[in-house]
């Protein structure tokens, strides 16, 4: 991939395939649980400053704006941003959000300053130079701020294809998804991301797996046929070893290296 992926042609598919079903519900449940636990000030009287980089459909940004926080949203995709803006209007918070349609590399010129909370979910694996993202995000982070960051887990990609017998795919030097696929080119190993975190002067405060078993189930039976039960168990196992390392995505809560907690 020689350029960052723009989701203009995938917006409808993304909305339908991910957030039109249980996959999206699990993702939002896990991310929100993590944020509430490690950032209790989300429900405090003082509003936070929030930046959502690559916000996509904007669900978390809209929820935070609904709680009274000052939110800035960015996305390179005009189509994704349009969907998020409609949702914000329906939630009555459109005017409470600052909207930027631009690559994240141009965001600092448009929106200078630092934020209490920076969100960047499922962006890094779609970039031509993924190793450059964390240093950019670190610049937006206030001294006592927290960065909520997710990436597509290479371990999950490999394990799922092992279970399905796609051995030839795993033997290739490089995976190239079909046109229109929601599987990114740059799935990332945790060890690789941890090095980037250290290089950016950041520290892990929490590590969570997102969808640690749901995506491996091919024949839902028992509790796997009940959405509420699946979400409950995903939340329960999302921070347990070894299960969290099988998450489709890994969620990191990061802070400046000398800070003790987000």
N, C-alpha and C positions, 0 to 999 in steps of 0.2 A: 504494500500500500504506500503510494508516494504522496498522498495528501489526506488530510483529516476527512472523516466520513461525515457528510451532511445527510440528515434524516428526512429531508423534504420528500423523498420518494418512499420512505418507510413509515411515515407518521401514522397513516391509517392502519397499517399492518401491526405496528407496535402497540397502538391503542387497543386493537382488537385481540391480538394474540397474548399480550402480557397483562394489560390492565383491564381487559374484558373478562378476566377469569381469576382463578385461584392463585396463579403465579404472582400477579400484581398485588393481590390482597396479602399474601405472605410477605412479600418484599416490604410493603408499607408497614405492616404490623411489626416486623422485626426492627426496621429502622426507627420507627417512632418509639418503640419500647426502649431502645438504646438511648435515644436522645432524651427522653423523659428521665431515665435513670441517672444519666451522667450530667444532665443539664437541668436540674430542678428549677432553675430560674426561668425556664420556658413558661412556667405557670406563675411567675412572680409579677409584682406590680410594675417593675421597671422594664420597659421594652428593650429587647435586644436588637442590635443591628445584624442583619442576616444577608448573606450573599449566596445565591444558588447558581452555580456555574454549570451550564449544560442542563438546565432545569427540565427540559423535555415537556411533559404534560403539566408540570408545576404543582402536583398534589401537595407535597410538603411545604412548598413556598406559600401556597394558598392557606393551608392550615395554620402556619405560623403567623401569617398576616391576619387571619381571623382572630388570633389570640392577642393582637395588638402590637406585634413586633414590626419593626421597620425593615422591609424586605426589598432586595434588589434581585431581579431575575435576568439571566443571560442565556441565550441559545443561538447557535449559528443557523439553526433551521427555522425558516419563516413559518413553515407549516406547523411545526410543533409549538412554536410560540403562539400562533393564532389559536390553537386548541386550548392552550393554557389561559390565554386572555379571555376566551369565552367562559371557561370554568370560573375564572376570577370574577367576572361580571355577574355570573349566576350566584356566586357566594357573597357578593356585595363588597369585595375588597379590591376591585380593579384599580381604583385611585390610590390605594394604600401601597401599591407595588410600583417600583421603578423598573421599566422594561428596557432591555438592551438586546437588539438583534445584531450580533457581531461575533466573530471568532473570539475565543477566550483570550487569545494573544493581544487583541486590541482593547480589551476591557479596561485595563489600567488607565488608559488615556481618557476614556469616557466616564469612568467611575473611580476616581482616586479615593484613597482612604483605607482604613482597616476595619474589620468586622469582628463582632463577638462570636459569630457562628458562620462558618463557610461550609456549604454543601457542595459536593461534587460526586455524583453517583453514576456509575456505568458510562463514563466518558473516556477514561484513559485507554481502554482497549480498542477504541475507534480512531486513535490518533496515529499519524505517520511517525511522530517522534514522541512516544508515550513517556519517555524518561524526562522530558522537559516540563511535564505538567506540575508535579509537586513543587518545584522551586517557584513557579508562577503563583500557585495557590498560597504558598507560605508568605508571600509578600502582602497578601490581603488580610492576614490573620493578626488580630490585635494581640498585645502581649499576653493577656490572660484568655485568649480566644480558643476555640475548639474547631477542628476540621473534621467533618464527617465525610468519609471517602470510601467508595466501593470500587472493586475491580472484578473482572470476570476471571474465575479461578481455573487455571490450567489443570489442576488435579481433578476437578469435577469433569472437565471436558474429556480427559483421558479415561476416567473411571466409567463414565456413561457409555463411551464407545467400546470399552472393554466388555461391558455387560451386554452390549448389543452385537458383539462380534465384528465390529468394524475395524479389524486388525490392519488391513491395508491402509486405511486412512491414517492410522497412528504411525505407520512406518514411513510416511512421506516426510520429506525434509521440511515442508511448510504446508500448513493447511490453508486452502483457499476456498471460502464458502461460496455457495451458489449466489447468483445475482438475486437480490431481494431477501437474502437470509438475514435473520436477526442474530446469527452466531458471528461474533467478531473475529477478525484475523488475529489480533494480538491478545490471546489469552495469556495470563501472567502467573508465574509461580510466586508463592508467598515470599520465598527467599529473595527473589529479584526485587519485589516491591519493598521489602524491609530494608534493602540496601538503599533504595531511592529515598525512603523515609529518613534514614540516618544521614544521607548526603544532604538532604534539605534542612537538617538541623531540627527535625521533629522527633517526637517520641510517641509510641503507642500507649494509649490509656485503656483501650478495650479492643478486643478482636472477636468478631461474631461471624458465623456462617449464615448466609441467606439461602434458604431452600436446601437444607442439608439432606433431605430424603425424598421430597415430593417429586423432583424431576426424574428420579430413577424408577418410580412406580409405573409399570406398564399395564397392570391389571388391578385397579383399585378394589380392595375388599375390606370388610370390617370398617375400622375407623377411617381408613383412607378414602372411603366413599362419602365421608361427612366433612364438609369444609371446615366447620368450626373446630372439629377434633384435630384435623390436620394442622391448622394454625396453632392450636394449643401445644401440640407436640413439637412443631417446628420451633416455637419459642422456647420450649423446655430444653431442647437438645442443641440449640444454636450456639451455645457457649461451652458445650462439653467436648472434651477431647475423646476420641479423634474425630467426632462427627462434624465439628465446625469446619475442619479442613476439607470436607467433602461438599461444602456449600457451593452452589452455583456461582455465587458471588461471595466475596469476603468484605465485611464492613469493618473499617478501622475508624476509631475515634483518636485523633491526633492533636497534640499540643506542642508548643515550643519545648525544646528538649529539657529545659531546667524547670518546667512547670510540673507540679505533682499530680494535678488532676484537671480534667476539662471543666 
